[in-house]
Amino acid sequence: VMLALDAVFRLHGPAGSRRVPARDFYVGLFETELADDELLVEIEIPASPPGSRFAIEEVSRRHGDFALAGVAIALTPAGDGSVSDAAIGLFGVGDRPILSKVGNAVLRGRPLDAAAIAEAAEATAEALDPPGDIHASSAYRRHLVRVLTRRALERANEARETGDRGG
């Protein structure tokens, strides 16, 4: 979610404070840029432009478990109804959260219609090489990303049509 929202983390320790963008904060499995002697003291989330839409979808084996795959989406509309900016954050499909550059690029400048949604979901999934484990194969996680990206984009689009901001 923090990747999709372009958040910045403020960390504080004996050497002072520093700001780390979410895209640089996550460095590996259960590993962040946070030093042993630092605390996360603030998360800055930029104000979203009017009309922005959001959605999150995930699949886990049991409620509360780590996600087998998840998608967090933030969309900013242009005045003509197309997508001005898009951010598709993925989780559970790598050793850290991932921002889908290819899925984001597919959506920019296009209306959020069925064709754009399908193409973005496909491109997002195909650009991944998620790990497999005892809980889910790589192919299954890729399939989940395709389905969850489509669902989240559809929810964001429905929110646009109803005047809701998504959820």
Phi, psi and omega in degrees: 000318182295326175296312182297329181269001179058043182288160174232133180261132174259121181251144180225138178206189182303331181276357180115198182256153172213154181248132181231120176299148181305324182297339179253351187286321184271121185243346179181187181297116182055029182230134180229179177285353182295121178284162182302331183255021180244158173238146170280115186250346182198145171238120179263122176243116181300147176298137180275141177299155177305141179086358179297150182230150185222152174201152176221138177222142176208159175231129174225160182294319178223151178305129179094346177288164171299145182289139169291326175197148177207157182223131173238128187236138171231126181237137175244123181278155170266168181297335182271006179093354177278177179269117178282317180213148180220146174222121177244106178264137182242144176218155181082004184238017178192186181277001178198166174298148185233138172260121184281098179294319183291318178296320178297316181296323180299324186277329186300130176083002182245153171292149181275073179255180184301322181293316179295318179299312181297317181294319179294319179296316180295313182296319179299313182292316185289337179281352183266151168227071185290153178286151171258155177205195183291344182268327183198141177284165176300316181297321180293318178297320178298317178298317179299318179299317179301310183293315183291324177296315178300312181300315182295319178294321177296319178297318178296322179292319176298321179297322178298317183290330182262352181086004177278164178263359179099191179172000000 
